[in-house]
Amino acid sequence: MRRHALGDPLVPYAERVQRAVERLLASRPWTDVQRRWLKRIGQQLERELVVDHQALDSEQFREQGGGIDRLNRVFDGRLTDVVGDLQDALWRHDAPRSA
């Protein structure tokens, strides 16, 4: 409500997540493996609303060959930065405002 009152359009959370993942994927060249993991992290973010180290180390990610240590290697030791970039992209306000 507050965001709407301030003039920002209301965007469904799932759509915000999808846009954030797309924005992050377009932000730099990723390997195929990194791209797949970014999409999985986005799916987790849609379901759980929070993606932190505990979530990334959960059984769900381990079953897919992940976990914190593996994901950190996949992202060249920058997993925390990648998750932070995704969070930033999630709440970025770049939709046009109505007059």
N, C-alpha and C positions, 0 to 999 in steps of 0.2 A: 504494500500500500504506500509506504513512504516513498519508495523509488518511483512509483507512478505519480505521486503528488509532486515530485521534483521534476517531472517531465521526461524521465527515462521510460522507454517502452517496456512493458512487462514481457519477458521472454521465458517460455517454459524451460525449466532446468535442463531437461534432456537435450533440448536444442542448443542451449548455452554450452553444454559439454561437447556436443558434436562440433559446434563452431570452434571451440577452443582447441580440440584435437586437430581439426583441419588447419587452423591457424599455425599451430605448432609444427605440423607436418610440412607446411609450406615455408617455414621460417629458415630452414637450412637443409642441406643434403643429409638424409638419414640412410642407413643401410636397410635392407629388406627386413632383417631381424629387428632392428630398432623400430621400424615402422609398425611391424606386427605387435610389438610390446606396447607401443604408444596407444594403439587402438584397444588393446586389452585393458590397459590402465584406464582409458576413457570409459570403457564398458563398466569397469569396477566403480568408477566415479559416478556413473549414472545410477547404479544400484545402491551404493553405500553412502554416497554424498561426501565421504572422506577417503582420501588415499594418502596414507601416511606409512611410515616404515613398518608398523605392525600389520597393516593391511597387505602391504607388498610382500611380507614374509609369511602370510597366511598359507594354509594348506591349499587354497584355491590356486594361488600362484605357483606354489611348489609343484603341484600336480601337472602344471604346464611347463615344467622345467625352469621355473623362476625361483623366487626367493630373493631376499635383499642382496646377498653376495653375488648371485648370478646376474641379477638385473644391473647392479652397479658395474659389473664387468662389461655387460652389453652396452652400457652407456658411457664407457671409458672413464669410470670413476666419478661421473657427474650426475648420478641418479637424483640426488637432492636438488641440484639445479634444474634438471628436467622437470621434476614434479613441481618445483616452484614456478617454472615458466608456464606449465600447464595451469596452475592455479591463477597466475596473473592473467593468462589469456581467458580464463573462465569468467572473470569479473570485469574484463575490459569493456569500456563503454564506447563502442564505435558505431552504433546504429544511429541513423540520422534522427534528429529531434524534430518534432513538429512545432510549427510557429505558434 
